[in-house]
């Protein structure tokens, strides 16, 4: 499977990334005239001399703007400055808004990629890497989503504010103005924080439902696949993911304001006042320091980001099962399933579970498999479901016309599990009740939802039922066996397969 890297994500979200880059460049360019104007004001020891006898405030503008704007009154200058500041803040707002959008969509894309990979893993890989997937989704997918396009954090904000505070103390009375301004910003942040906290609470509640669904699929992946429910879970997961994404994006406007407006107010206002009072061009110094800080932050953040990408790519390179998706979707009636000299062992074991196994399971009868644990009863079911492939030998499907198909070579196994077979095991997907109640509810659900299947596989599905319910279940099997192919697995120590 193709590795995950910056360019994979860039191709996926190319228009949005290019849009963000253009807005980021525009935001920097929009602030530059403001910085140059502040520089002109700071350099002017007397404002009246700077604007001349005609009170031409255009002389305070950068030189390149004076070529286009020749004369400005004080009122026009104020309106121009206010309009330009509003425009700059708007660009910053858009940038923050769209950055958050890319974080959300990037994380969701990585999650989706990991889950789709998990669904394609082999039986044994799925069993051994479920817990790893949970960690990758909850931690690494979020880390990559938050950092893939912009390994940037405003690490120098706190340092800049401390420096400004000490400068304000050195200057004198400005310290109280600065402190009051910080208190005002703190109040603004508090109200932003309350609104965002409410949204985050709602999002976490929605995210919990999504996480529970993912955990169920991770912990019972082979059972879900055996029951032919992969597509059902995939649809549910996509629905919840899109719903959560929509909710997260709806609160993004407020989050973008919280992240950008107070920050700009905290920086721009103190810098302007301190620059005027001291005559120092602190705006330029801050600009240089800010971008230098971004470079340092990228270097510090890259290691964590790179480690997450590496872990994700290691998972994406795990071996996948072959479901023969381009092969035949069997629709004809089935007469029998035959094992021809089938041998099989799990990769994690040196011992053969089945060796040269031969058996035929017929339609219109209850085909029983019994014996001690470890004798291969469940493995036979897994082979029929196409969850594992025989190391040697063949599993032959014979239809009502007498045509033979090699199950693991000729048939679309995904379609086979979802349409042709019904799988009911002692373990199931029902929660919150006793084991017996779970099994009874699971049997009823399976018989109802997949009643059109041709093959019914029951792997100790009734072992927790009381005698009365087992008798009733067996009567259902006898009725079902009149038209279907039934394989009934029962643990009995006195019999062999």
N, C-alpha and C positions, 0 to 999 in steps of 0.2 A: 504494500500500500504506500502511496506517495507520502513522503515526510512532510511534517508541518514546519514551516519556517516563515520568515517575514514575507517572502515573495508569494507564498501560497495565500496568505491572508490579504496581501496587497491586491492580487488578482481578483480575489473574492469581493473585496470592497473598494475596487479601484476608484470609481467616481467619488465616493465619500472621502477617501484619503486625499485625492487631488483637491477636492473642495476645501478640506481642512487646511491643506498646505497653503492654498491661495488666500484663505481668510487669515491665517497666521501671518503671512507676509504683509497682507494689507493692514493688519493690526499694528505691526511694528512700524510700518511706513506712516500710519496715521498718528502714532505717538511722536514721531520724529519732529514735525513742525512744532508741536507743543514744547518739546525739550529745547529746541532752538529759540523759541519765543521766551521761555523762562530764562535762558542764558542771556538774551539781550536785555531783559529786565534787570537781571542780577548785575550785569556789567554797567548799567546806567546808574551813576551816583545820584542823578537828579532826573526824575521822570519828566518834569516840564521841559528840561533841555533836550531829552530824548525825543519828545514828540514835536518839538519845534514851536515857533510862534503861531503856526496855523493849527495847533492841536491835532496834528495828523498822527493818529494812533497806528497807521499802517507802517510807520517807521519802526515799530516794535516787532514786526513780523520778520521771519527769516528773509535773507536777501533774495532768494529765488522766488518767494511769494510777492515781494514788492514789485517785481516786474509785471505781475498780473493785477495786483491790488495796489493802486497808486495812492488813494486817500481813503481814510476811515475816520468817522467821528467816534467819540467815546461810546455812544450807544451802539453804533454799528460794530465797533470792535468787541463790545461785550456780547452782542448777539452772535457774532462770528465765532468767538471763543466758546460760548455755550453750545452752539450747534456742532462745532468740531469735537468738543469733549463728549457730547452726547453720541456722536457718530463713532468715536473711539470706544466708548463704553459698550455700544451696541455690537461692534465687531468682537470685542472681548467676550461679550455674552454669547454671541453665536458660536465662537470658538469653543467656549466651555460647554455649551449645549451639545455641539456635534462631537466633541471629544468623548463626552459621557455616552453618547449614542454608540460610538465605535467601541467603547469598552464593553457595553452591554452586548452588542451584536457579536463582537469578537469572542467574548466568553461563551456565549450561546453556540457559536459556530464550532468552537473547540469541543464543547460538551457533546454536541450532536455527532461530531466526527468520532469521538471516543466511544459513544454508545453504539453507533453503527458498526464500528470495528468489533466491539464486544459481541454483538449479535452474530457476527460472522466467524467468531473463534471456534476452534475445534472443541469437542466435548470436554477433553481434559484441560485444555487451556482455559476454558470458561470456568471450570471448577476451581482452578488454582489462582486465577487472577481477578476474582470478584472484588476482594477487599482492596486490591491495588486500584481498581477502577474507581471505587468510591473516593479514595484519597485524591486521585487525579482530577475528578470532577469538582470536588469541593475546594481543593487548594490550587492545583497547578493550572487548571483551566481558567480560574479567576485571575491568577497571577499573569498568565500570558495575555488574557483579554485586557487587563489593566495597563499593560506595558508594551504590547507589541508595536504600536504605532508611535508612541511617544514615551520614551524612557525619561520622563521629565517630572520633577517635583520641585516645588518652590522651597528648596532647603535653606536658602539664605534669607528668607523673610524674617524669621525670628532674630537672626544676627543683625540684619539691617535695622530693625526696630530698636534693638538694644543700643546700637551705635547712635541712632538718631536721638534716643532718649538721653544718652550721655552728652551728646552735642548740645541738646536743649538745656541741660543742667549747666553746661559751661557758659552758654549764652546768657542765661539768667531767667527772667520772668517767663520765657517761652515754655519752660518745663511744665508750668501749670496748664497752659493752653494745650500742650501736647498730651498731658495726662488726661485732661478733660475730653479731648478728642478720642483717646483710646477707650475711655469709659463709654462714650457714645457708640463707638464701633462695637464694643462688647455687647451693648444692649441690642443693637441691630442683629448681631450674630445670634444672640439668645433667641430672638423671635424667629429668625430663620431656622435655628436648630430645632425649636419646638415643632414647627410645621414639618420639617424633614423627618424628625423622629417619628411622628405619627404615620407618615408615609412608609418609613422603613419598617415599622411594626406590622403594617398591613402586608408589605411585601414579604416579610419573613414568614408570616402565616401562609401566604400563597406558596412561598418557596418550600415550606415544610411539606405541603401536599406533594409537590414535585419530587422532593428528596425521598419521601416514603415510597413513591412509585418506582423511582430509580433503584432504591435499596432492595425492593421486592424483586425487581428484574435481575439485579446483580446476584442476590443470594439464591434465587431459584431460577437462574437462567436456563439450565438444561431442562427443568420441569416445564417451564413456559414454552420452550421450543418444542419439546416432545408433545405438548398439548396443542401445538399449532397456533399459539397465541402471539407469536412475535409481531405480526402485523398489527394486531389489536393494541399491544403495548406501545408499539412505535407511534401509532396514531394518537393514543392517549398522551404519550410523552411530548409529542410535537404540539398538541393542543395546549397543554399546560405551559410548555416553554414559551409559546407565542403569547399566551395570555399574560404570563409573568413579564415578558419583555414589553408588552403593550403598557402594562401598569407602571413598570419601571420608567419607561420613556415619558409617560404622562407626568411624572413628578420631576422629570429632568430639568424643566424650565426653572423651577424654584431652586434646585440644586446648583444649576449654573449661576444664577444670581448670587447665591450664598458663597460660591467659590471665587467669584471674580469681583463683584461690586465692593464688598468690604475690603478686600485686599487692595484694590486700586485706591480706595479712599484712604486706607491706612498709610499707603506709600506716598501717593501724590500730594496730599494736603500737607503733611509734615515736611516733605522735601521742599515744597514750594515756599513755605514760611521760613524754614531754616536757611534756605538758599538766599532769600531776600535779606534776612537779618545778618548773615555772616558774609555774604558776597562770594561764597564758594559755589562752584557749579556742581552741587551734589547730585543733580539729576543725571548728568553724564557719568559720574562715578558709580551711581547706583545701576545705571544701564549696563556698564561694563561688568560690574560685579555680579549682576543678576545672570547674565548670559554665561559668564565664567562658572557660576554656581550650577547652571544647567549641565554643563559639560561634566563637572565633578559628580553630580547626581547620577548622570547616565552611567558613568564608570562604576559607581557604587552599586547601582541597581542591576546592571547587566548580568552579574554573576548569578543572582537569584533567578532572574528571568531565563537565562541560558540553561540553568539546571532544570527548570520546569519544562522547557522545550525538549530537552534531552530525555526526560522521563516519559513525556508524552510520545515522543518518536519511538522509544524503545517498546512501548505498548503497541503502537501502530504497526510495528514490524513482526508481531507475533503471528504464527501460522494460522491461516484461515481454513475452514472446512470448505469442501466443494459440494455445493447443493445442485449442481447440474442445471442451472437455471434456464439454459437454452435447450434442454432436452424435453422429452415428451411429458405433457400434462395428462396423466392417465384418467380417462373418463369412462371406460368400459367396465362392466361388472367383473368382479374378481372371483375366481374359482378356488385358488389355493396359493399358499406361500411355501416355497420349498427351500430348505437349507441343503446345499450340496458341498460336502467336505469342507465346511467352514471352520477356520481356525482364527482365534483372536486372543490378543493379550494387550493390556494397557501399557502405555509407554513407561509408566512409573513402576511397573512390576516386571519381574523376570519370569513369572509363572503364566502359563497359558490358562485362560478362562475357559476357552472352548478349543478342542482339537478334533479335526475331521468330523465335525458334527453334522449329522444328517437327520432331517426331520421334515415332515410336510404337515402344514396346518390347513384344514379344509373349511370351506364355507358350510353353513347350515349345521354346525355342531359346536359344542364347547370344547375347545382344545385346551387341555390342562397341562400346566407346567408346575411341578412340585419338587421339593428337595430342600436340603440344608442351605444356609447362607454360603455364598462363595461358589456355588455350583453353576452360575452363569444365567440364572433365570432372567434377571433384569437386563443383562447384557444382550440376551436374545431379543428382548423388547427394544433396546436401543438400536440394534442392528436393523430391525424391521422399520423403525422410525427414521433410519438414515442418520442418526446422531453420530454413529461410529461406523467405520468401514471394516470389513473383514481383512485380515492379513493374507488370507488365502481362501479359496473357495468362492461360492456365489450364493446370493439370495435371489431366487427366481420367483417372479410374479406371473401367474398364469391366469388369463382372463377367461370369460365364459365361452369365447370362440376358440380357445385352445392356444392362443398366441402367448409366447413366453417373453418376458422382459427381465433383464438383469437389473435389479433394483438400484444398485449403486452406480450403474453406468448409463442406463437408458432412460431413467425417469427423473423428472424435476422433483427433487426431494422437498423443497419448500412447499410446493403445491401439494405434494403427497401428504405432508404432515397436516397442512391446513384443511384439506378437502377430503382425502381418502381415508385418513385414520383418525381414531379417537383414543386418546391416552388418558388413563385414570390411575393414579398411583396412590400409595399409602400416604405420601406427603402431598400437600396441595396448597392452593393459594388463599384459602379461607382463613380468617383470623378471628380471635375474640371468643371462641367457644371451645368446648372439650374436643378431644381428638375424635371420639365417636361421632359427635355432631358435625364436625368438620368433614369427616369422610362421607357421612350420609348426605350432607348438603352438596358436596363435591360430585358425588355419583348422580344425584338428581339433576344438577346443573349440566353435567357432561351429557347425560342421556337426552336432555332437552335441547341444548344448543347445537349438538353435533349429531343429531339423529339421522342425518342423511349420509353419514360416513359409511364406508363399506367394511371397515375393519375396526373392531373394538378391542383394545388392549387394557386389561385390568391387572396391574402389578400390586398385589396385596392391598387392593383398594378398600377391602372390607375387613381388614384384620382387627380393627378397633370396635366393630359393631357387635352388639349383643346377639345372642342366638336367634331371637325372633326377627331382628332386622336383617341378619345374614340370610335367613331362610327366605324372606321376602325378596332380597336382592338376587338370590340364586334363581328364584322363580322368574324375575325379570330377565336374567341371562338366558334362561331356557326359551322364553318367548322371543327374545332378540335373536337367538341362534337359529331360528327358523328361516331367517332371510339374510343374516350377516355372518361374517367370519369373526369368531370370538376366540381370544386367547386369554386364559384365566390363570394367573400365577398365584400359587398358594404355598406358604411355608409349611412343609411337613417333613419332619426328621426321618420318617420311616420310608420315604420314597425318594427315588432319584429321577432326574430328567430323562 
